[in-house]
Amino acid sequence: MNVYTTDKIRNVVLLGHGGCGKTSLAEAMAYLAGMTNRMGTVADGNTISDYDKEETKRQFSIHTSVIPVPWGDVKVNILDTPGYFDFVGEAEEAVSVADAAIIVVSGKAGIESGTKRAWQICEKYKLPRMIFVTDMDIDNASYRQVVEDLQVLYGKKIAPFHLPIRENGQFVGYVNVVQQKAKRWNDKGTVDKFDVPEYSKENLSICRDALLEAVAETSEEFMDRYFNGDEFSEDEIRQALRVNVIDGSIVPVLMGSNIMARGMYTLMADIVKYFPSPDKRECAGINTKTNEVYQADYDFAKPKSAYIFKTIADPYIGKYSLIKVNSGVLKSDDTLYNFHRDCDEKLGKLYVIRGNKTEEVSELHAGDIGALAKLTNSLTTDSLSTRNNPVAYIRANISKPYVSMRYKAKNKGDEDKISQALQKLLMEDLTLKHVNDSENRQTLLYGMGDQHLEIVASMLKEKYKVDIELMRPKVAFRETIRGKSDVEYKYKKQSGGHGQYGHVKMTFEPSGDMDSAYVFEQCVVGGAVPKNFFPAVEKGIAEAVKKGPLAAYPVIGVKAVLYDGSYHPVDSSEMAFKVAAAQAFKKGFMEAKPVLLEPIATLKVVVPDEYTGDVMGDLNKRRGRVMNMNADNGYQEITADIPYLELYGYNTQLRSMTSGSGTFSYEFARYEQAPEDVAAREIEERAGKLVDVEE
């Protein structure tokens, strides 16, 4: 691959709903650029970007792939991202290094929840964008409907560039709205110009008005001329488009057919023409020596620096760190400093990645995307720079996972292998989290959804040859008391020689402090229990609260008071008083109105307004209590208290109710008394744990 200077680079991310045609669009672009002899298809599992076994098996993207497409003297780095929400972390990584976006919409399916999410991501990162409508070869695809729906959602900034021409149900050409000329594809793969058909003139007029209105909105002068009925010249239109596409105030809409590789030529030409090269974008970090802002701005003349946006840790192709060069020119065998890890990294060879293939290059200029092999300590979202000019760039904001499953090794002895394999997957996927929950004796995997975790299990089996079983996670209940009890317990044992003797009288009542397990006090008068045994009594309580007598869950909020007892000058020991206190606790706890407490989460659900009723109804079924509601720009944020027990399966239900557009997050709030039926079921299930039986 040739070396490209900053002004000859375009970094473009493909976003959109799952299955809308992003991967096949990238394939058509690569084919048109002469990178492949024939176009692969998702169905055949032979596309450049979907190379992973899981992707070919499931026929959708799971990882972001980079495809550098040479177009004339420009290199377009295409970042093909997954469309399904379970893999949103991959899209967030890609967007953090993109300079522009193409939102792909299926002309057949129309605007979907993934389309709106793609738009929101572009707004968040202030990315210039185009919309490309695919599937125009399908008979019932409606370009006009997509444009109208986009205008309803996003207003006058939507500017249709093209209009499809169909003859006898076939997609044969298009009208260029800027030029007002019709073009037909021929057998050579080029286009023949012809007059705009009569039946297209009405739609052309509608699209032309929409385009001119978008142009007029860009300046007061243009607005005045538009209202005065002046015509804009083609050059004026193109100049306005160049400036305003870059600042996001105009969003062009193009269209084509991925399968027939039609519409890609104009798309590639418009990417080069309207999208910014990296040097037209801002990029800033912090100089960690001076604590001042470092404006890298993809300037090749400034000290070298780069940002690691993704890691590939594959057992077959090895470990690669995907980077974007933020300033300077990287050369093979450079040594860069990682401020976050306080270490130097020797770069070795430089690569560009195309799907799963690597190609060596001699240097990478500011703004380019490449790969470094086998970096020792650096991880995703780390920054690399020179020691003299140490820079830290803002880490990409990656979504937090909230869907958890408990897992176990199917084959005994595989635990170490699973742990090592998971470390590699965690390095690749920042939306995957591993938690060792020792209290409930379970190991948990957190992901973005059930499908995400299912694919992780499948990857472990395919790539690393280890099998795990996913199960429902256990919920951490607690035990406490609502009443008061007064008990005594005498521990007496004689077996020749020294015996054991410990005698305590104690009261138990609620402490009012639900953040600590117990409060221990003593008010023994006259030395009935010597002071040196008080610590042993407390130790007995401390051990007993770890596994409550009701359902073997930890105890909280209990006040234990030792007020009397007796001792034997020879047989009394610390051990005897510890046992006596523990047994007194069990007895006293069960006599003081014991209750089971369940953990409550504060849940935040964000959904489009039209789904509010369904979501509220479902929360009621799950014993949720709605605490607050906030409307914001067509969305509702619902805050509710909900038992952890009811969160299992919520992700799937929410997506099903909201056509994939609802999102949620939660955090632990407090413990509350569990309803009788829930408590009874839990106590019955845990009966076996009360007789110190290991799980």
Summary of the structure (lengths in Angstrom):
residues: 695
radius of gyration: 32.7
end to end distance: 58.4
largest distance: 114.9
contacts: 2355
relative contact order: 0.08
helix: 30%
strand: 34%
